[in-house]
């Protein structure tokens, strides 16, 4: 997932209830470009980090099992060993 081996936070998923509202919020506050897509039974907003889509640091997620506030944001860390 991580293109930079020194990058600690590798990937994140932010659960949302209303994709359009969340997309507008994150694009305006953080000046991200977010690409709305369908992924199986999920609506996702892939956060663009530069011109290469493979360099995306994370996404917004709307779907079963993703609950804002209760479930919270999911963060994946890059580790060589635990």
C-alpha positions, 0 to 999 in steps of 0.5 A: 500500500505504501509507496514511501517505505519511511511513511508511518501512516500507510492508509486510512479509511474515513467512514461517512453517512453522506458521501457527497457532503463528506467529499465537499467538506474534505475537498474544501478544508484540505484541498484534496481531490477526491474521486467518487467510485463504486467498490463492490457494495461500497461507495468510496471517495479515493483521495488523490495525492498527486497525479498517480492514483496508486499514491492515494493515502486513503479514502472516504467509505460509505457502506455496511460496517462503516459507521462514522463516530461509532466505528471511527476512522481506520488507520493502517501503519507501515511496520517492518516488525512488531 
